[in-house]
């Protein structure tokens, strides 16, 4: 059993990580601005208050920190770049400094496959390009404040390891979905619209594809990341199969009868992750961590809609 802190542990992803860790008998503390999961070991603490965070780590003899707290809404990051820098970059630096000073064994950082926007994705033919954790990143190609904030957070992990010998594991998320997902995530928006009789609105022609990953599978990867094999490593946590936004909308309409689908152009989506000719590999997580994608998108969408009906 280890003593662990999860920053952002009351949020969509963080709360599931807390549950997954507790099922393995770890003692888990939540650092967040709200306590929506009613954790007994909850601390209302701003992650940028480095000294208080450091004291909390020392007093509770914390061994591992999962840094999940962040501005995760890409649109919000466009609206307020200063807030994004303050929370995602300065906040990460604060957490890493506090952990280093407190003697924490390792920090597990929540990142995103959006960082692959900063990779060269053009080829001389139409073949699919496979990107993995070793693919080079180009500073001229990120094209989003959210992407830049996550890349910088990753670089900070490497720097603290270089200067302070603080171990890290970076987990680059695909598109997570499942119970308690926040407003704005596509499956929740589709479900809310369908259940209220509104059409499902798709940006473009619906051909944009994603590899969705169910929150239970994502949370399990975080438990596996405690293993020493994950030390100072980066892992992509992507789903196994491409799903177009049109296909996702159709899955929702199959579960909620009489749902209409509409298409429009939304300029606010500029700069978001494009994977038209790209595959982001999850093989490293499977090979090193023995991670598995257990939930199919068909089953995951149905179970989410059933959960949403009961809880909203």
TAWORA-V91068 format. One record per residue. N is the residue number from 1. RES is the residue in three letters. SS is DSSP state (alpha for helix, beta for strand, coil for the rest). PSI is psi in whole degrees, -180 to 180 (none if undefined). NEAR is the number of other ideal C-beta (glycine too) atoms within 10 Angstrom. Layout:
N/RES/SS/PSI/NEAR ; N/RES/SS/PSI/NEAR
//
This chain:
1/UNK/coil/133/8 ; 2/UNK/coil/156/14 ; 3/UNK/beta/125/16 ; 4/UNK/beta/142/26 ; 5/UNK/beta/138/28 ; 6/UNK/beta/110/29 ; 7/UNK/beta/140/27 ; 8/UNK/coil/26/26 ; 9/UNK/coil/-8/30 ; 10/UNK/coil/-7/23 ; 11/UNK/coil/-179/26 ; 12/UNK/alpha/-59/20 ; 13/UNK/alpha/-46/25 ; 14/UNK/alpha/-40/27 ; 15/UNK/alpha/-34/23 ; 16/UNK/alpha/-34/24 ; 17/UNK/alpha/-43/27 ; 18/UNK/alpha/-49/27 ; 19/UNK/alpha/-43/15 ; 20/UNK/alpha/-39/20 ; 21/UNK/alpha/-41/22 ; 22/UNK/alpha/-32/14 ; 23/UNK/alpha/-22/11 ; 24/UNK/coil/13/12 ; 25/UNK/coil/20/8 ; 26/UNK/coil/150/17 ; 27/UNK/beta/117/16 ; 28/UNK/beta/132/22 ; 29/UNK/beta/143/21 ; 30/UNK/beta/128/27 ; 31/UNK/beta/118/29 ; 32/UNK/beta/171/24 ; 33/UNK/coil/-11/12 ; 34/UNK/coil/163/11 ; 35/UNK/coil/63/14 ; 36/UNK/coil/-20/15 ; 37/UNK/coil/5/17 ; 38/UNK/coil/44/8 ; 39/UNK/coil/136/19 ; 40/UNK/coil/-26/8 ; 41/UNK/coil/58/17 ; 42/UNK/beta/139/17 ; 43/UNK/beta/122/17 ; 44/UNK/beta/98/10 ; 45/UNK/coil/133/18 ; 46/UNK/coil/126/15 ; 47/UNK/coil/-19/23 ; 48/UNK/coil/-5/15 ; 49/UNK/coil/81/13 ; 50/UNK/alpha/-43/18 ; 51/UNK/alpha/-43/11 ; 52/UNK/alpha/-39/15 ; 53/UNK/alpha/-42/26 ; 54/UNK/alpha/-43/19 ; 55/UNK/alpha/-40/15 ; 56/UNK/alpha/-43/18 ; 57/UNK/alpha/-43/23 ; 58/UNK/alpha/-46/14 ; 59/UNK/alpha/-33/9 ; 60/UNK/coil/6/16 ; 61/UNK/coil/51/11 ; 62/UNK/coil/134/22 ; 63/UNK/coil/-35/18 ; 64/UNK/beta/145/22 ; 65/UNK/beta/126/27 ; 66/UNK/beta/114/29 ; 67/UNK/beta/96/26 ; 68/UNK/coil/-26/26 ; 69/UNK/coil/129/25 ; 70/UNK/coil/165/27 ; 71/UNK/coil/104/20 ; 72/UNK/coil/-12/23 ; 73/UNK/coil/112/15 ; 74/UNK/alpha/-36/21 ; 75/UNK/alpha/-40/11 ; 76/UNK/alpha/-36/15 ; 77/UNK/alpha/-31/23 ; 78/UNK/alpha/-36/15 ; 79/UNK/alpha/-31/12 ; 80/UNK/coil/87/13 ; 81/UNK/alpha/-33/14 ; 82/UNK/alpha/-40/8 ; 83/UNK/alpha/-40/13 ; 84/UNK/alpha/-44/25 ; 85/UNK/alpha/-42/17 ; 86/UNK/alpha/-43/14 ; 87/UNK/alpha/-51/23 ; 88/UNK/alpha/-35/22 ; 89/UNK/alpha/-58/19 ; 90/UNK/alpha/-38/17 ; 91/UNK/alpha/-41/24 ; 92/UNK/alpha/-43/29 ; 93/UNK/alpha/-39/18 ; 94/UNK/alpha/-46/21 ; 95/UNK/alpha/-45/29 ; 96/UNK/alpha/-41/25 ; 97/UNK/alpha/-45/18 ; 98/UNK/alpha/-42/25 ; 99/UNK/alpha/-42/26 ; 100/UNK/alpha/-45/17 ; 101/UNK/alpha/-29/17 ; 102/UNK/alpha/-3/18 ; 103/UNK/coil/27/12 ; 104/UNK/coil/142/24 ; 105/UNK/coil/-42/15 ; 106/UNK/beta/148/20 ; 107/UNK/beta/131/26 ; 108/UNK/beta/116/23 ; 109/UNK/beta/132/24 ; 110/UNK/beta/116/27 ; 111/UNK/beta/-158/23 ; 112/UNK/beta/151/26 ; 113/UNK/alpha/-6/24 ; 114/UNK/alpha/-23/24 ; 115/UNK/alpha/-20/25 ; 116/UNK/alpha/-7/23 ; 117/UNK/alpha/-25/24 ; 118/UNK/alpha/12/21 ; 119/UNK/coil/153/17 ; 120/UNK/coil/121/12 ; 121/UNK/coil/13/17 ; 122/UNK/coil/144/6 ; 123/UNK/coil/169/11 ; 124/UNK/coil/-2/5 ; 125/UNK/coil/-173/6 ; 126/UNK/coil/9/6 ; 127/UNK/coil/151/8 ; 128/UNK/coil/136/11 ; 129/UNK/beta/127/17 ; 130/UNK/beta/124/11 ; 131/UNK/beta/141/19 ; 132/UNK/coil/-170/16 ; 133/UNK/coil/-15/16 ; 134/UNK/coil/0/8 ; 135/UNK/coil/132/17 ; 136/UNK/coil/144/8 ; 137/UNK/coil/136/16 ; 138/UNK/coil/123/11 ; 139/UNK/coil/-20/8 ; 140/UNK/coil/-3/6 ; 141/UNK/coil/1/13 ; 142/UNK/coil/-49/22 ; 143/UNK/coil/30/15 ; 144/UNK/coil/137/20 ; 145/UNK/alpha/-38/22 ; 146/UNK/alpha/-47/27 ; 147/UNK/alpha/-46/24 ; 148/UNK/alpha/-40/22 ; 149/UNK/alpha/-37/27 ; 150/UNK/alpha/-39/30 ; 151/UNK/alpha/-44/21 ; 152/UNK/alpha/-39/16 ; 153/UNK/alpha/-40/24 ; 154/UNK/alpha/-45/19 ; 155/UNK/alpha/-37/13 ; 156/UNK/alpha/-37/20 ; 157/UNK/alpha/-44/23 ; 158/UNK/alpha/-41/13 ; 159/UNK/alpha/-44/13 ; 160/UNK/alpha/-30/21 ; 161/UNK/alpha/-40/18 ; 162/UNK/alpha/-46/9 ; 163/UNK/alpha/-35/9 ; 164/UNK/alpha/-1/13 ; 165/UNK/coil/30/8 ; 166/UNK/coil/119/22 ; 167/UNK/beta/154/20 ; 168/UNK/beta/160/24 ; 169/UNK/beta/128/25 ; 170/UNK/beta/126/23 ; 171/UNK/beta/114/24 ; 172/UNK/beta/109/23 ; 173/UNK/beta/143/19 ; 174/UNK/coil/-147/24 ; 175/UNK/beta/104/19 ; 176/UNK/beta/149/22 ; 177/UNK/beta/158/24 ; 178/UNK/coil/-175/25 ; 179/UNK/coil/140/17 ; 180/UNK/coil/12/19 ; 181/UNK/coil/145/21 ; 182/UNK/coil/161/11 ; 183/UNK/coil/140/8 ; 184/UNK/coil/-27/12 ; 185/UNK/coil/141/17 ; 186/UNK/alpha/-43/19 ; 187/UNK/alpha/-39/23 ; 188/UNK/alpha/-44/19 ; 189/UNK/alpha/-45/16 ; 190/UNK/alpha/-44/27 ; 191/UNK/alpha/-45/24 ; 192/UNK/alpha/-45/14 ; 193/UNK/alpha/-46/20 ; 194/UNK/alpha/-43/23 ; 195/UNK/alpha/-22/15 ; 196/UNK/coil/9/7 ; 197/UNK/coil/11/10 ; 198/UNK/coil/154/14 ; 199/UNK/coil/157/15 ; 200/UNK/beta/119/25 ; 201/UNK/beta/124/15 ; 202/UNK/beta/133/21 ; 203/UNK/beta/121/16 ; 204/UNK/coil/-149/13 ; 205/UNK/coil/2/11 ; 206/UNK/coil/4/17 ; 207/UNK/coil/-13/11 ; 208/UNK/coil/134/17 ; 209/UNK/beta/152/19 ; 210/UNK/beta/161/21 ; 211/UNK/coil/95/21 ; 212/UNK/beta/147/25 ; 213/UNK/beta/126/26 ; 214/UNK/beta/144/24 ; 215/UNK/alpha/-32/23 ; 216/UNK/alpha/-41/16 ; 217/UNK/alpha/-40/20 ; 218/UNK/alpha/-45/25 ; 219/UNK/alpha/-38/21 ; 220/UNK/alpha/-36/22 ; 221/UNK/alpha/-33/25 ; 222/UNK/alpha/-36/25 ; 223/UNK/alpha/-44/16 ; 224/UNK/alpha/-26/19 ; 225/UNK/coil/-12/26 ; 226/UNK/coil/-22/22 ; 227/UNK/coil/144/13 ; 228/UNK/alpha/-24/8 ; 229/UNK/alpha/-23/13 ; 230/UNK/alpha/-4/23 ; 231/UNK/coil/129/14 ; 232/UNK/coil/36/13 ; 233/UNK/beta/159/18 ; 234/UNK/beta/138/21 ; 235/UNK/beta/136/24 ; 236/UNK/beta/127/27 ; 237/UNK/beta/76/27 ; 238/UNK/coil/156/24 ; 239/UNK/coil/172/24 ; 240/UNK/coil/-24/15 ; 241/UNK/coil/145/12 ; 242/UNK/coil/138/15 ; 243/UNK/beta/122/17 ; 244/UNK/beta/158/15 ; 245/UNK/alpha/-33/21 ; 246/UNK/alpha/-44/18 ; 247/UNK/alpha/-39/17 ; 248/UNK/alpha/-44/23 ; 249/UNK/alpha/-39/25 ; 250/UNK/alpha/-36/16 ; 251/UNK/alpha/-41/19 ; 252/UNK/alpha/-45/23 ; 253/UNK/alpha/-29/17 ; 254/UNK/alpha/-30/13 ; 255/UNK/alpha/-19/17 ; 256/UNK/coil/97/17 ; 257/UNK/coil/155/7 ; 258/UNK/coil/28/7 ; 259/UNK/coil/130/20 ; 260/UNK/coil/153/13 ; 261/UNK/beta/130/18 ; 262/UNK/beta/157/11 ; 263/UNK/beta/141/15 ; 264/UNK/beta/171/8 ; 265/UNK/coil/127/8 ; 266/UNK/coil/105/11 ; 267/UNK/alpha/-20/6 ; 268/UNK/alpha/-9/11 ; 269/UNK/alpha/3/12 ; 270/UNK/coil/136/9 ; 271/UNK/coil/-2/16 ; 272/UNK/coil/164/17 ; 273/UNK/coil/130/21 ; 274/UNK/coil/128/13 ; 275/UNK/coil/34/21 ; 276/UNK/coil/-43/10 ; 277/UNK/coil/28/13 ; 278/UNK/beta/140/20 ; 279/UNK/beta/125/15 ; 280/UNK/beta/114/23 ; 281/UNK/coil/138/15 ; 282/UNK/coil/16/24 ; 283/UNK/alpha/-35/13 ; 284/UNK/alpha/-45/16 ; 285/UNK/alpha/-38/25 ; 286/UNK/alpha/-43/15 ; 287/UNK/alpha/-41/10 ; 288/UNK/alpha/-41/14 ; 289/UNK/alpha/-7/22 ; 290/UNK/coil/35/10 ; 291/UNK/coil/147/20 ; 292/UNK/coil/147/13 ; 293/UNK/coil/106/23 ; 294/UNK/coil/-20/11 ; 295/UNK/coil/119/20 ; 296/UNK/coil/156/14 ; 297/UNK/alpha/-35/23 ; 298/UNK/alpha/-48/13 ; 299/UNK/alpha/-38/11 ; 300/UNK/alpha/-40/22 ; 301/UNK/alpha/-45/26 ; 302/UNK/alpha/-44/15 ; 303/UNK/alpha/-34/15 ; 304/UNK/alpha/-44/23 ; 305/UNK/alpha/-42/20 ; 306/UNK/alpha/-43/12 ; 307/UNK/alpha/-44/15 ; 308/UNK/alpha/-41/18 ; 309/UNK/alpha/-37/12 ; 310/UNK/alpha/-23/8 ; 311/UNK/alpha/7/8 ; 312/UNK/coil/none/9
//
